[in-house]
Amino acid sequence: MEHMLSRSAAYCNPGGGLLLAEHFQMAYVTTDMERALEMFKMRFGIQKFSRLEGQMPAGGQIRAEFAWVGTIMYELICASGPGSDIYMDRLPRDDSFHIKHHHLGFLLRSREQWDACWSKPGRSAGPFRIATKIRW
């Protein structure tokens, strides 16, 4: 087909900026996890998710569901209570079902790649909201 898009090989160069790192994650927040899971299953064919849930440092509750499709991880997040605003503040505060994009994830494989993202003048490593410790 003459109008078909061709995909070039992945080019990852974190030293050129964060958006040149390997994109691996698409995350969404939702007001109803069970409905969101059903939507991803029926509309997008994603059948299996892995769950992570628990109490957040501020005292609220969080549940995240993760699924790999090729090289992309899809993450669904639902949180409530103290500390949940970072996730839920972009959703309407009514009783209806909502799902919205929350963040992208870019894979940095080392401390050197992290440092390279911010090595050029005018770039800044913050402010970032980081929920977990980075270990290299």
Residue pairs with C-beta under 8 A, 6 or more apart in sequence:
10 22
11 20
12 20
12 21
12 22
13 20
13 21
14 20
14 21
14 106
14 108
14 113
14 114
14 116
14 117
15 113
15 116
15 117
15 119
17 117
17 120
17 123
18 106
18 117
19 106
21 106
21 107
21 108
21 113
21 117
22 106
22 107
23 72
23 104
23 105
23 106
23 107
24 71
24 72
24 73
24 105
24 106
24 107
25 72
25 73
25 74
25 75
25 103
25 104
25 105
25 106
26 72
26 73
26 74
26 75
26 101
26 104
26 105
27 74
27 75
27 76
27 77
27 101
27 102
27 103
27 104
27 105
28 36
28 74
28 75
28 76
28 77
28 99
28 100
28 101
28 102
29 76
29 77
29 78
29 79
29 87
29 88
29 90
29 91
29 99
29 100
29 102
30 36
30 76
30 77
30 78
30 91
30 97
30 98
30 99
30 100
31 78
31 88
31 91
31 92
31 96
31 97
31 98
31 99
32 78
32 97
33 63
33 65
33 76
33 78
35 97
36 65
36 76
36 78
36 99
37 49
37 65
37 76
39 99
40 46
40 49
40 67
40 74
40 76
41 47
46 67
46 69
46 74
48 67
49 65
49 66
49 67
49 76
50 65
50 66
50 67
51 63
51 64
51 65
51 66
52 63
52 64
52 65
52 66
53 61
53 62
53 63
53 64
54 61
54 62
55 61
55 62
56 62
56 79
56 81
56 82
56 83
56 84
57 83
58 81
58 82
58 83
59 81
59 82
59 83
60 79
60 80
60 81
60 82
60 83
60 84
61 79
61 80
61 81
61 84
62 77
62 78
62 79
62 84
62 87
63 77
63 78
63 79
64 75
64 76
64 77
64 78
65 75
65 76
66 73
66 74
66 75
67 73
67 74
68 74
73 105
75 102
75 105
76 99
77 87
77 102
78 87
78 88
79 87
79 88
80 88
86 129
87 102
90 100
90 102
91 98
91 100
92 98
108 114
108 117
110 136
111 136
114 125
114 134
117 123
117 125
118 124
118 125
